[in-house]
Amino acid sequence: MKLIKLHIIAFDVPFPPDYGGVIDIFYKIQSLAIAGCEIYLHCFQYGREESLELNKYCKEVWYYPRITGFKGFKIGQPYIVSSRKNNLLLQRLLSIDCPILFEGVHSTFYLNHPELRNRFKIIRIHNLEYDYYKQLYYKTNKLIEKLFFKRESIVLKKAEHNLYKANAFWALSLKDHEYFKRFYPVAQHTFIPPFHNNFQITITPGTGTYCLYHGNLSHPENKEAALFLLQNIFNKINTPIFIAGKNPDNELKKVCANLPNCKLIANPDAETMNDLILNAQINILPTFQKSGMKLKLLNALFAGRHIIVNENMLYGTTLHNICNIANTPDNVINTIDKLFNKPFLNNDILFRERELFNYFNTISADKIMSLLSDINTK
């Protein structure tokens, strides 16, 4: 069998895998390497260190400085794209003849380069980026951020509608998969769920003693969700509540401190966070932003007992059968009442495992290897 080789252009250094986008990239690299793929990894670097861990899974790993600040802007191009330009990257892409996987629109600066016209080019769709930035524009009150998010949204919409040189799109959300199929009907389209750090179902049967909301609490989307829960739901019940995540600000700290049933756990390490998910009776995960697929939902489904979400959290997924959907404060409160003393049984775990079958990394890696093999034979 012919050796399968692949360039991967990562918008950030994907180790440690400690936030959504790089989690997908790192565990994809790991899974593909185990499946026998020879990977040439290109990383844009800004604030994260080089990592020897990546060398375990890649034939070569190269790092390029991201062009930050005003130097990274280019008229008519999104900053997230124009700031990821490097001539040495182009030279290395040209020197090794194999397909190129662009991680997100972020990494597509060289997508249209004429010297790559005969190369098979794939874009991993992490989000519908123009819509993601539009939602960030509405959520921030800071003028400079507002102007930046507005500009990015406008130019990203143009950029996302000018990706005709891509031969294939691998979306991690079904909604984004359908969107790009409409705009690029000639290209190949494959839904490949996000890669993640769960290799098996680890749910503990029985009951827990608290409800949990978790996420990166410095991100506007997660802060909004946490405040909504605290001010509309958790302040109306006596159930023990844990809020856990990175870098909560003073507003979140103050609101949590004023609720006697609430405990804030700031900056838990990976082991602590996993234990919190594992031991909770209910993981409550609403969002007010429709974008991509939330990896924290998959983490909760692989390790946690009962899950309460709103419809937005299930955007682009096939996970409705294994989540409890509640879209209003009253619905959430009633669902908590129904589930808090309900044991999670072995049959529930088996059903969860069956429903999550297509979300295991090995299934997605096998799908990618099959697609790359087809490219090799053409």
JOSUL-V107204 format. One record per residue. N is the residue number from 1. SS is DSSP state (a for helix, b for strand, c for the rest). PHI is phi in whole degrees, 0 to 359 (NA if undefined). PSI is psi as a letter, one per 30 degrees, with the letter a starting at -180 (* if undefined). Layout:
n->N ss->SS phi->PHI psi->PSI
n->N ss->SS phi->PHI psi->PSI
This chain:
n->1 ss->c phi->NA psi->k
n->2 ss->c phi->293 psi->k
n->3 ss->c phi->298 psi->k
n->4 ss->c phi->266 psi->k
n->5 ss->b phi->245 psi->l
n->6 ss->b phi->205 psi->k
n->7 ss->b phi->279 psi->k
n->8 ss->b phi->236 psi->k
n->9 ss->b phi->258 psi->j
n->10 ss->b phi->262 psi->k
n->11 ss->c phi->286 psi->f
n->12 ss->c phi->209 psi->l
n->13 ss->c phi->288 psi->j
n->14 ss->c phi->274 psi->g
n->15 ss->c phi->218 psi->k
n->16 ss->c phi->287 psi->k
n->17 ss->c phi->280 psi->i
n->18 ss->c phi->240 psi->g
n->19 ss->c phi->208 psi->l
n->20 ss->a phi->317 psi->d
n->21 ss->a phi->298 psi->e
n->22 ss->a phi->284 psi->f
n->23 ss->a phi->299 psi->e
n->24 ss->a phi->300 psi->e
n->25 ss->a phi->293 psi->e
n->26 ss->a phi->298 psi->e
n->27 ss->a phi->287 psi->f
n->28 ss->a phi->291 psi->e
n->29 ss->a phi->303 psi->e
n->30 ss->a phi->301 psi->e
n->31 ss->a phi->292 psi->e
n->32 ss->a phi->292 psi->e
n->33 ss->a phi->297 psi->e
n->34 ss->a phi->297 psi->e
n->35 ss->c phi->281 psi->f
n->36 ss->c phi->107 psi->g
n->37 ss->c phi->277 psi->k
n->38 ss->b phi->266 psi->j
n->39 ss->b phi->251 psi->k
n->40 ss->b phi->249 psi->j
n->41 ss->b phi->259 psi->k
n->42 ss->b phi->243 psi->k
n->43 ss->b phi->241 psi->k
n->44 ss->b phi->273 psi->k
n->45 ss->b phi->241 psi->k
n->46 ss->c phi->203 psi->j
n->47 ss->c phi->97 psi->f
n->48 ss->c phi->246 psi->k
n->49 ss->c phi->281 psi->l
n->50 ss->c phi->297 psi->l
n->51 ss->c phi->227 psi->k
n->52 ss->a phi->292 psi->f
n->53 ss->a phi->301 psi->e
n->54 ss->a phi->293 psi->f
n->55 ss->a phi->293 psi->f
n->56 ss->a phi->293 psi->f
n->57 ss->c phi->245 psi->f
n->58 ss->c phi->238 psi->k
n->59 ss->c phi->295 psi->e
n->60 ss->b phi->219 psi->k
n->61 ss->b phi->229 psi->k
n->62 ss->b phi->237 psi->k
n->63 ss->b phi->237 psi->k
n->64 ss->b phi->228 psi->k
n->65 ss->b phi->289 psi->k
n->66 ss->c phi->283 psi->k
n->67 ss->c phi->274 psi->j
n->68 ss->c phi->263 psi->l
n->69 ss->a phi->74 psi->a
n->70 ss->a phi->298 psi->f
n->71 ss->a phi->296 psi->f
n->72 ss->a phi->279 psi->f
n->73 ss->c phi->276 psi->k
n->74 ss->c phi->220 psi->k
n->75 ss->c phi->303 psi->k
n->76 ss->c phi->84 psi->f
n->77 ss->c phi->242 psi->k
n->78 ss->c phi->296 psi->k
n->79 ss->a phi->301 psi->e
n->80 ss->a phi->294 psi->f
n->81 ss->a phi->264 psi->e
n->82 ss->a phi->294 psi->f
n->83 ss->c phi->279 psi->f
n->84 ss->c phi->243 psi->i
n->85 ss->c phi->241 psi->k
n->86 ss->c phi->200 psi->k
n->87 ss->a phi->296 psi->e
n->88 ss->a phi->293 psi->e
n->89 ss->a phi->301 psi->e
n->90 ss->a phi->300 psi->e
n->91 ss->a phi->299 psi->e
n->92 ss->a phi->289 psi->e
n->93 ss->a phi->299 psi->e
n->94 ss->a phi->287 psi->f
n->95 ss->a phi->281 psi->f
n->96 ss->c phi->237 psi->j
n->97 ss->c phi->274 psi->j
n->98 ss->c phi->199 psi->l
n->99 ss->b phi->302 psi->l
n->100 ss->b phi->241 psi->k
n->101 ss->b phi->255 psi->j
n->102 ss->b phi->269 psi->j
n->103 ss->b phi->280 psi->j
n->104 ss->c phi->74 psi->l
n->105 ss->a phi->301 psi->f
n->106 ss->a phi->311 psi->e
n->107 ss->a phi->262 psi->g
n->108 ss->c phi->264 psi->g
n->109 ss->c phi->305 psi->e
n->110 ss->c phi->261 psi->g
n->111 ss->c phi->304 psi->e
n->112 ss->c phi->265 psi->g
n->113 ss->c phi->295 psi->k
n->114 ss->a phi->299 psi->f
n->115 ss->a phi->287 psi->f
n->116 ss->a phi->255 psi->g
n->117 ss->c phi->297 psi->f
n->118 ss->c phi->264 psi->g
n->119 ss->c phi->269 psi->k
n->120 ss->c phi->283 psi->k
n->121 ss->b phi->239 psi->k
n->122 ss->b phi->237 psi->k
n->123 ss->b phi->248 psi->k
n->124 ss->b phi->275 psi->j
n->125 ss->b phi->273 psi->j
n->126 ss->c phi->272 psi->e
n->127 ss->c phi->204 psi->l
n->128 ss->c phi->276 psi->j
n->129 ss->a phi->295 psi->e
n->130 ss->a phi->297 psi->e
n->131 ss->a phi->287 psi->e
n->132 ss->a phi->301 psi->e
n->133 ss->a phi->288 psi->e
n->134 ss->a phi->297 psi->e
n->135 ss->a phi->292 psi->e
n->136 ss->a phi->296 psi->e
n->137 ss->a phi->302 psi->e
n->138 ss->a phi->286 psi->f
n->139 ss->a phi->270 psi->f
n->140 ss->c phi->265 psi->k
n->141 ss->c phi->252 psi->f
n->142 ss->c phi->275 psi->k
n->143 ss->a phi->300 psi->e
n->144 ss->a phi->297 psi->e
n->145 ss->a phi->297 psi->e
n->146 ss->a phi->299 psi->e
n->147 ss->a phi->296 psi->e
n->148 ss->a phi->296 psi->e
n->149 ss->a phi->296 psi->e
n->150 ss->a phi->296 psi->e
n->151 ss->a phi->299 psi->e
n->152 ss->a phi->300 psi->e
n->153 ss->a phi->299 psi->e
n->154 ss->a phi->294 psi->e
n->155 ss->a phi->284 psi->f
n->156 ss->a phi->292 psi->e
n->157 ss->a phi->298 psi->e
n->158 ss->a phi->295 psi->e
n->159 ss->a phi->294 psi->e
n->160 ss->a phi->289 psi->f
n->161 ss->c phi->258 psi->g
n->162 ss->c phi->225 psi->h
n->163 ss->c phi->249 psi->h
n->164 ss->c phi->292 psi->f
n->165 ss->c phi->281 psi->f
n->166 ss->c phi->284 psi->k
n->167 ss->c phi->273 psi->f
n->168 ss->b phi->209 psi->l
n->169 ss->b phi->234 psi->k
n->170 ss->b phi->246 psi->j
n->171 ss->b phi->270 psi->k
n->172 ss->c phi->264 psi->f
n->173 ss->c phi->237 psi->k
n->174 ss->a phi->297 psi->e
n->175 ss->a phi->295 psi->e
n->176 ss->a phi->292 psi->e
n->177 ss->a phi->304 psi->e
n->178 ss->a phi->292 psi->e
n->179 ss->a phi->300 psi->e
n->180 ss->a phi->287 psi->f
n->181 ss->a phi->298 psi->e
n->182 ss->a phi->294 psi->e
n->183 ss->a phi->278 psi->f
n->184 ss->c phi->230 psi->i
n->185 ss->c phi->293 psi->f
n->186 ss->c phi->280 psi->f
n->187 ss->c phi->287 psi->l
n->188 ss->b phi->278 psi->k
n->189 ss->b phi->228 psi->k
n->190 ss->b phi->221 psi->k
n->191 ss->b phi->277 psi->j
n->192 ss->c phi->234 psi->j
n->193 ss->c phi->304 psi->l
n->194 ss->c phi->296 psi->k
n->195 ss->c phi->280 psi->l
n->196 ss->c phi->204 psi->a
n->197 ss->c phi->262 psi->g
n->198 ss->c phi->256 psi->j
n->199 ss->c phi->254 psi->f
n->200 ss->c phi->201 psi->l
n->201 ss->c phi->287 psi->k
n->202 ss->c phi->240 psi->g
n->203 ss->c phi->298 psi->k
n->204 ss->c phi->264 psi->k
n->205 ss->c phi->294 psi->l
n->206 ss->b phi->115 psi->b
n->207 ss->c phi->229 psi->l
n->208 ss->c phi->251 psi->a
n->209 ss->c phi->238 psi->g
n->210 ss->c phi->205 psi->l
n->211 ss->b phi->258 psi->k
n->212 ss->b phi->229 psi->k
n->213 ss->b phi->244 psi->k
n->214 ss->b phi->221 psi->l
n->215 ss->c phi->163 psi->l
n->216 ss->c phi->286 psi->j
n->217 ss->c phi->284 psi->f
n->218 ss->c phi->274 psi->f
n->219 ss->c phi->279 psi->k
n->220 ss->a phi->306 psi->e
n->221 ss->a phi->299 psi->e
n->222 ss->a phi->284 psi->e
n->223 ss->a phi->298 psi->e
n->224 ss->a phi->301 psi->e
n->225 ss->a phi->294 psi->e
n->226 ss->a phi->297 psi->e
n->227 ss->a phi->294 psi->e
n->228 ss->a phi->301 psi->e
n->229 ss->a phi->295 psi->e
n->230 ss->a phi->295 psi->e
n->231 ss->a phi->268 psi->f
n->232 ss->a phi->237 psi->f
n->233 ss->c phi->230 psi->e
n->234 ss->a phi->292 psi->f
n->235 ss->a phi->281 psi->f
n->236 ss->a phi->249 psi->g
n->237 ss->c phi->231 psi->l
n->238 ss->c phi->259 psi->f
n->239 ss->c phi->299 psi->k
n->240 ss->c phi->298 psi->k
n->241 ss->b phi->234 psi->k
n->242 ss->b phi->244 psi->k
n->243 ss->b phi->245 psi->k
n->244 ss->b phi->225 psi->k
n->245 ss->b phi->162 psi->a
n->246 ss->c phi->284 psi->k
n->247 ss->c phi->47 psi->h
n->248 ss->c phi->294 psi->k
n->249 ss->c phi->272 psi->l
n->250 ss->a phi->296 psi->e
n->251 ss->a phi->296 psi->e
n->252 ss->a phi->296 psi->e
n->253 ss->a phi->300 psi->e
n->254 ss->a phi->292 psi->e
n->255 ss->a phi->297 psi->e
n->256 ss->a phi->297 psi->e
n->257 ss->a phi->296 psi->f
n->258 ss->c phi->276 psi->f
n->259 ss->c phi->251 psi->j
n->260 ss->c phi->295 psi->f
n->261 ss->c phi->267 psi->g
n->262 ss->b phi->246 psi->k
n->263 ss->b phi->235 psi->k
n->264 ss->b phi->263 psi->k
n->265 ss->b phi->244 psi->j
n->266 ss->b phi->272 psi->k
n->267 ss->c phi->52 psi->h
n->268 ss->c phi->293 psi->k
n->269 ss->c phi->285 psi->l
n->270 ss->a phi->300 psi->e
n->271 ss->a phi->294 psi->e
n->272 ss->a phi->296 psi->e
n->273 ss->a phi->297 psi->e
n->274 ss->a phi->298 psi->e
n->275 ss->a phi->296 psi->e
n->276 ss->a phi->297 psi->e
n->277 ss->a phi->295 psi->e
n->278 ss->a phi->297 psi->e
n->279 ss->a phi->265 psi->f
n->280 ss->c phi->291 psi->k
n->281 ss->c phi->282 psi->e
n->282 ss->b phi->223 psi->k
n->283 ss->b phi->265 psi->k
n->284 ss->b phi->250 psi->j
n->285 ss->b phi->223 psi->i
n->286 ss->c phi->276 psi->l
n->287 ss->c phi->214 psi->l
n->288 ss->c phi->247 psi->g
n->289 ss->c phi->230 psi->j
n->290 ss->c phi->276 psi->j
n->291 ss->c phi->195 psi->k
n->292 ss->c phi->54 psi->a
n->293 ss->c phi->236 psi->k
n->294 ss->c phi->277 psi->j
n->295 ss->a phi->294 psi->f
n->296 ss->a phi->294 psi->f
n->297 ss->a phi->293 psi->e
n->298 ss->a phi->298 psi->e
n->299 ss->a phi->302 psi->e
n->300 ss->a phi->293 psi->e
n->301 ss->a phi->289 psi->e
n->302 ss->a phi->283 psi->f
n->303 ss->a phi->239 psi->f
n->304 ss->c phi->258 psi->l
n->305 ss->c phi->279 psi->c
n->306 ss->b phi->289 psi->k
n->307 ss->b phi->236 psi->k
n->308 ss->b phi->245 psi->k
n->309 ss->b phi->223 psi->l
n->310 ss->c phi->258 psi->l
n->311 ss->a phi->300 psi->e
n->312 ss->a phi->301 psi->e
n->313 ss->a phi->294 psi->f
n->314 ss->a phi->267 psi->g
n->315 ss->c phi->307 psi->k
n->316 ss->c phi->75 psi->g
n->317 ss->c phi->244 psi->l
n->318 ss->c phi->240 psi->h
n->319 ss->c phi->252 psi->g
n->320 ss->a phi->298 psi->e
n->321 ss->a phi->291 psi->f
n->322 ss->a phi->243 psi->g
n->323 ss->c phi->234 psi->l
n->324 ss->b phi->265 psi->k
n->325 ss->b phi->262 psi->k
n->326 ss->c phi->219 psi->k
n->327 ss->c phi->253 psi->f
n->328 ss->c phi->234 psi->l
n->329 ss->a phi->306 psi->e
n->330 ss->a phi->297 psi->e
n->331 ss->a phi->296 psi->e
n->332 ss->a phi->295 psi->e
n->333 ss->a phi->299 psi->e
n->334 ss->a phi->296 psi->e
n->335 ss->a phi->289 psi->e
n->336 ss->a phi->300 psi->e
n->337 ss->a phi->303 psi->e
n->338 ss->a phi->289 psi->e
n->339 ss->a phi->259 psi->f
n->340 ss->c phi->295 psi->e
n->341 ss->c phi->251 psi->g
n->342 ss->c phi->266 psi->j
n->343 ss->c phi->297 psi->k
n->344 ss->b phi->267 psi->j
n->345 ss->c phi->260 psi->l
n->346 ss->a phi->301 psi->e
n->347 ss->a phi->295 psi->e
n->348 ss->a phi->296 psi->e
n->349 ss->a phi->294 psi->e
n->350 ss->a phi->296 psi->e
n->351 ss->a phi->296 psi->e
n->352 ss->a phi->301 psi->e
n->353 ss->a phi->297 psi->e
n->354 ss->a phi->297 psi->e
n->355 ss->a phi->291 psi->f
n->356 ss->c phi->267 psi->g
n->357 ss->a phi->310 psi->e
n->358 ss->a phi->287 psi->f
n->359 ss->a phi->258 psi->g
n->360 ss->c phi->282 psi->k
n->361 ss->a phi->304 psi->e
n->362 ss->a phi->297 psi->e
n->363 ss->a phi->295 psi->e
n->364 ss->a phi->293 psi->e
n->365 ss->a phi->296 psi->e
n->366 ss->a phi->298 psi->e
n->367 ss->a phi->296 psi->e
n->368 ss->a phi->294 psi->e
n->369 ss->a phi->298 psi->e
n->370 ss->a phi->294 psi->e
n->371 ss->a phi->295 psi->e
n->372 ss->a phi->292 psi->e
n->373 ss->a phi->297 psi->e
n->374 ss->a phi->297 psi->e
n->375 ss->a phi->295 psi->e
n->376 ss->a phi->298 psi->e
n->377 ss->c phi->274 psi->f
n->378 ss->c phi->272 psi->*
